[in-house]
Amino acid sequence: MNLHATGTSTETPSRDALDVQAAAISRSGWGAKFEFVQPRNLCFWLYLILTGVGAVNLWQYVAPKAAFFAESLTLGAVVVGLAGLAWALWFHHIDRWERQPLGVVATALVWGAVPASFGFALTANSALLSIYPKLFGQEWAASWAAGLIAPFTEETAKLCGFLLIMGLAPKLVRTANDGLLIGAFIGLGFAVFEDFLYAVNATFDSFGVNPDASVLNVSVFRIASSAVSHPLFSALVCSGVIYLIGTVAQPRRVVRGVVFVLAGMALHFVWDDAAGLAGGNGLSMLLVLFGATVVALVVLSIAFRLALPVEAQVLSEILAPEVESGVVSAPEVASVAGRRARRRFIRSGHGHAQRRARRHLRHAVLGLAHELASAHGAHTDSVERARVEVVRLREAAGGEQPGAGAE
């Protein structure tokens, strides 16, 4: 089936539009493939070695307790694992542009779960938590030590993994949006295994008294805050680093980068030291945590909005030949790239059916961009099917057929 069979006439796009498309695909890394096994890449071996160190530390920590509380620890692992899967699916859903390849996501999750948690953070945190009480006293350490340790040790541990992933996938990790999503997945892996660590400690601290209840209580409490803790902190830090170093796709913005890195660390400090900031008052601590959550979500929303122009430009340039040839229209491209244009485009449909079709049409236009990027602009069967889907949904959406060179 082709576009002519659907009644849609097309024209050959100009050489300039095709050159713009090729440059956008090359610059952005959209459609690039990921291979984890890279024997000639030092980042690959560092990743493996540090993951091995983390795995050994994890086993040494859990194994003595597992002999006594195997059933409870299995319960905790299942609960936090399912919750982590749910959050991962949500992060995948909000990755609206060129979605991170599954290999990159898995690499990020494993780094946060094993090397960052048990290879770096557990060792460093334990050492510093034993030093601070001796220097400043138990009362001070109980209120402030966690917040003056974790933002530095844990965010550094997660960031090391992000830099290794950049070395493993230099064509894929190029924009602030990539930093936000990959950082979130690293933080999610860290959060899931930290939740499991707290569940392990809960069984041990309760001296075996109703260990299943201890595990569930701790796991549910930790899971409820997972999305606004480590995933959010590391998303801000990793996107900030992208701004700091700059890439071929992301212009360097030093001030913006510093702000996002410091914001991630500051929110981590407030989250860990809420009790100290609240003066030990339970209600005040809840208010501090609530305020920190609101601020964190606002900052994250700003980070995504600031990352939007680069991704929207890439989308527009990849689809430039399709606009010229009359496959898609400029308003349809704009409806994918901008929030206001999206609302205007959807609301212009007559009735519920047309508005729903216009939502699907937006996804089809984005899907066409993905297929074009994966094919590096070539005319493949997948690209042709994506074009046909755009035409089909436009008819259901009641949209006008775009003309060649539509503005």
N, C-alpha and C positions, 0 to 999 in steps of 0.2 A: 504493500500500500504506500502511496506517496501523497504529497500535498496537493498535487494537481488532481488526484482522484477525489479529493475532498471538496474540490471547487475553489481552492485558494490558489491564486496566482502568485508566483514568486519571481523576483528578479535577482540576478547575480550581484552579490555585494561588491563594493569597491575594494581595490587592493589596500587602500589606507585602512578601511575598517578591519580587514583580515589581519593586517600588521598590528593594529591596536589590540585585537583579540589575542594574537600570539604572544605579544609582549606582556599582556595582563596575566595570561596563564603561566608564563615563565616566571614572572616577577612574584606572583602570589603563591605559587605552589599548588594551586587548585588542581585536583586530579592526580597529583604525584602519588606514587606507591611507597609503601614502607616495608623495609626488610630489617628485621631485628638482628639476625645473625650476620655480622660484618667482621670477619676475622682480622681484617687489616685496619680496623678502626679501634683506636685505644679506648674510646668511650664504651665500646661493647665489652671489652675485658674489665674495665673498671666497674661497669654495671654488674657483671657477673660476680666479680670478687666481693664487692660490697653487699650484694644480695646474699651471697654465701655466708658472709660474716653475720649479717642480720638473722639469717635462718638458724645458724648455730646458737646465737644468743637467745633467740625465741625458744628453741628446744630446751636449752639449759634452764630457762626461766619457768617454762610451763611443765616440763616433764616431772619434776618432783611432786608437784601438786596434782598432776593428772592421775597419778597412781591412787590417790585417795578420793578425788572428786571427778572421776572421768565422766560420769553421767551428767553432772551439772555443767561441766565445762563444754561438753558436747552441745547441751541445750543452749548455752550462751553463744557458742560459735554459730549455731544455726540461726538464732534470733538476730544477732548483729549482721550475719552474712546476708540474710534475706532483706534486712533493712538497707544494707549497703547496695544490694542489687536494685532495690526500688529507687534509691537516690541516684544511682548510676543511670538508670533508664530516664529519670527526669532530666539529668544533665545532658544526656544525649538528645532529648526532646528540645531543649532550649538552644542547642547548637544549630542555629538556623541557617548558617552559611555553609561553607564546604565542611561537612562533618569530619571530625577527626577519625582517621582509620582505626579499625578495631585493634590493630597491633599497637598503635600509639597509646590508645586508651588502656590496654592491658599492661603495657610497660609502665605507664604512669601509676596505675593502681598498685602494681606490685612494688614499685619503688616506695610509695607512701606507706604501704602495709608492712614491708619487711626491712629494707635497709634504713629508711628514714626513722622508723619507729624503734627498731631493735638494734640496728647497727650503729646509729648515731645518738638519737635522743635519749634512749633509756640509759645508756652509759654516761653521757654528759650530764643529764639531769640528776642522776643518782649521785654523781661526784659533787656537783655544786650544792645539792640539797643537804649533803653532809657537812659542807664547809660553812654555809651561811649561818646556821644556828651557833656554831662555835665563834663566829665573828660578831654577830649582832644579837644573839639570844634567841631562845625558842619562840617567844611571843612575836617578835618582829618577823622571824622566818615564817611562822604560820600565816601571817597576814600578807607578806609581800614577796617572799622568796619565789613562789611559782611564777608570778607575773614578771619578775626580773630575770628569770631564767628561760622559760619556754619560748617567748617571742624571739629570742636570739638563737637558741640551740635548735628548736624545732623548725622554725622558718628557714634557717640556714640549711638544715638537713633536707627539707623538701625542695629548696631551691637548687641544691646540688643535683638532685635528680632531674629537675627541669633543664639545667644546663647540659647534663648528659644526653637527655632526649633531643635537645637542640643539636648536639653533635651527631646523634644517630639519625636525625631526620632534618637536616638543614634546609631542605626544600619545602618541608611541611610546616615548620614552626617559624613563622615570619611576621605575624601581626599581633597586635595587642589582644585581639579576640582569641587567637591561638593560646596566648598566655593565660587568659582568663579561663578557658575551658580545660586545658591540660593541667594548669595549676589546681583547678577544682577537683579533677580526677586524682591528682597526687594527694591532695588534702583529704579526699574521701577515703582513699586507701589507708591513710594515716589514722583518720577518725575511727574507721571500722576496727582496726587492730588495737587502737588505744581503748576503744569501748570493750573489746575482748579482754584486754589487760586489766581493766577495772573490774570486769566480771570475775576474772581469776582471783584478784586480790579480795573481792567480796567474799568468795567462798572460804578463802584462807583466814580472813579476819574474823569471820563468824564462827570459827572453830568447828565447822561442820554442822552447825545448828541450822536446819532448814536451808541447805545450800541452794536448792532450786529457786526458792523465793528470793534469796539474796541476788542470785544471778539475774533473774527477771527484773527485779526492781532497779538494779544498776543499769542493765541493758536498755530498758525502756526509757529511763531518764536521759541516758547518754544519746540514744537514737533520736529523741525528740529535738535535740539541739545540734545534730550533726551538720545540717546544711548551713547553719549560721556560725559554725566554728571553724574547724580546720579547712574545709573546702573554700570557704569565703576568704579566710586569711591568706591562704596560699594563692588563690586566684588573683587577689590584688597585688601581692608581692611579685608573682611571675609576670603579670602584665606590666607592672612598673619596671621590671628589668628589661623587658622588650623595648619600652620607651627609652630607657637609659642607654642601651647599646645601639639601638636603631638597626634596621635591616633594609634590604633592597625594596621591601614592600611597605615598611612602617617607618616614616620619618622619625628622626631622633627628637625626643621632647624631654630634656633632662629634668626640668622642674616638675612636669607631670609625673615622670617616673619616680622621682624622689617622694612626691606626695603619696603616690599609691603604695610604695614600699613601706613608708612610715605609717600610713593608714592601716595597712594589714598588721603591722607589728603593734601599733597602739591599740587596736581593737583586741588583739590577742592578749595584751597586758590587762586591759579592762576586764575581759572575760575571765581570766585566771585569778585576778585580784579583786573581784567584785566584793568579796567579804571585807577586805581591808579598806576599800574605798567607801563602803557603807558603814564602817565603824563597828562591824560585827552584828549589826541589826538585821534580822532576817527579812523584814519587809523592805527595808532600804536596799538590801542586796538584790531582791527581786526587781525593784525599780531600776537599779543600776544595770542589771542584765537586760531588762526590757528596753531601756534607753540605748544601750549598746547595740542591741539587735536592730532597732529602728535605724540608727545611724549607719550600721553596717550595710543594711539593705539599700539605703539611699545612696551610699558611696558606691556600692556594686552596680546599682542602676546607672549612675553617672558614668562608671567605667565602661559599661556596655554601650552607652550612647556615644561616648567619645571614640569608641572603637568602630562605630558604625560607618563613618564616612569612607574609610579605607576599603572595607568590605563592599560597600555599596558601589564604589567606583570600579572595583574589580568586576563585580556583577555586570555593571553597565557596559564595560569594555568587552567582556566576553560575549555579551549579547548584541553588541553593535552591528555585526554582520546580519544577525537575524532581524533587527529592526530595519536595516536598509533593504533587506530582501522581502520584507512584509510578512514574516512569520509571526513576529510579536510586535506589539506597539510600544512606543515610549511610555505611555501611561501605565501599561501593564508592568513594564520593568520598574517604573517608579513605585508602583504599588508593592513590589517586593522589597525595595530598598528603603522606603521611608514610612514611618508610622502614620503621619498625616495623610500621605498619599494612599496608604492602605485603607484607612477608614473611609476616605472619600470614594475610592474605587469600589469598595464593598457596598457602601450605602447607596451608590448610584444604581444598584440592581433593583429591579422591580419585583417585590415579593420575596418570600423566604427562600424559595427554590433557586432563584437567580443569585441571591446573595450568597447562598451556600456554594453554588457553582463557581462564583467568583473567588471564594476562598480556595477552592480546589484549583482554580486556574492559576492563582498565585503560586501554589506549590508546584504546579506543572511547569511554569516558567522557570522557577528556581531549579527544578529537576532537569530542564533542558540545558541550563547553564552547567550543571554538574556533568551531564553527559558530554557536552562540548569540551569541557576541561579535561575529562578523562580521555577523550579521543584526540586531544590537542588540536581541536578545530576540524578534524577530518569528518567526512560524511560516512558514518557507520550506520549499521542497522539500528543500534540503540539510539543514536542521535535522531534518525528518521522517525522512530517510534515516539520519541519525546516530542518531536514537532507535531506529529499527528495528534498526540494527546492534547497539546495546547489548542489546536484548531477545534477539536471535538468539544473541549470544555468551554471554549469561547462561544460556540453556538448555544450551549446550554445556559451560559451566563448572560446571553442576550447582548453580547458585546459586538461592536462594529468591526468588520474585517479591516485590519490595518493596511494602509497603502504603502507602497514602496517609498522609503525615505520619510516615514511618518515622524512627525515631530512630537 
